[in-house]
Amino acid sequence: MQHRYHINVFWSAADECWIADVPDLKPCSAHGDTPEEAIAEAQVAIELWIETATDRGLPIPEPRYRPAIYAAA
């Protein structure tokens, strides 16, 4: 399933890999050897985050995070 959660992708020198962080779902992140791999892993993490929240009866936040560059639009 495709979700509309924003994913921040950045290189982590400390971890020596790409990190994909989902700001709306705390804590939800993944990593990979390439940005594309990190994003693919983040999509899996989002699914698992939502599945776990649903199983536990926890609220699932609406996608709201927008990078500052888009905030003015």
C-alpha positions as CSV (number, residue, x, y, z in Angstrom):
1,M,0.0,0.0,0.0
2,Q,1.3,3.5,-0.9
3,H,1.2,6.0,1.9
4,R,1.6,9.7,1.7
5,Y,4.0,10.1,4.7
6,H,7.0,12.3,4.0
7,I,10.3,10.6,4.2
8,N,13.5,12.5,4.9
9,V,16.6,10.8,3.4
10,F,20.1,11.7,4.5
11,W,23.6,10.2,4.7
12,S,24.8,9.2,8.1
13,A,28.6,9.3,8.4
14,A,28.4,7.8,11.8
15,D,26.4,4.8,10.6
16,E,28.0,4.8,7.1
17,C,24.6,4.3,5.4
18,W,21.6,6.2,4.1
19,I,18.9,6.9,6.7
20,A,15.2,7.3,5.8
21,D,13.2,9.0,8.6
22,V,9.4,9.3,8.7
23,P,8.7,12.5,10.9
24,D,5.0,11.9,11.3
25,L,5.5,8.4,12.7
26,K,7.7,8.5,15.8
27,P,9.9,6.5,15.9
28,C,9.9,5.2,12.3
29,S,13.0,5.0,10.3
30,A,15.1,2.7,8.1
31,H,18.5,2.5,6.5
32,G,20.1,1.3,3.3
33,D,23.3,1.3,1.2
34,T,21.6,3.6,-1.3
35,P,18.9,6.3,-0.9
36,E,16.5,4.1,-2.9
37,E,17.1,1.1,-0.6
38,A,16.6,3.3,2.5
39,I,13.3,4.6,1.0
40,A,12.1,1.0,0.2
41,E,12.9,-0.1,3.7
42,A,11.1,3.0,5.1
43,Q,8.0,1.9,3.2
44,V,8.2,-1.5,4.9
45,A,8.7,0.3,8.3
46,I,5.7,2.5,7.7
47,E,3.5,-0.6,7.0
48,L,4.8,-2.3,10.2
49,W,4.3,0.9,12.2
50,I,0.7,1.2,11.1
51,E,0.1,-2.5,11.6
52,T,1.5,-2.4,15.1
53,A,-0.5,0.7,16.0
54,T,-3.7,-0.8,14.7
55,D,-3.1,-4.1,16.6
56,R,-2.6,-2.1,19.8
57,G,-5.5,0.3,19.3
58,L,-3.3,3.3,19.0
59,P,-4.1,6.4,16.9
60,I,-2.5,6.6,13.5
61,P,-1.5,10.2,12.7
62,E,-2.5,11.8,9.4
63,P,0.4,12.7,7.1
64,R,1.1,16.4,8.0
65,Y,4.9,16.9,7.9
66,R,6.1,19.1,5.1
67,P,9.7,20.3,4.6
68,A,10.2,24.0,5.2
69,I,10.7,24.6,1.5
70,Y,7.1,23.6,0.9
71,A,5.6,25.2,4.0
72,A,5.1,28.6,2.2
73,A,3.3,27.0,-0.8
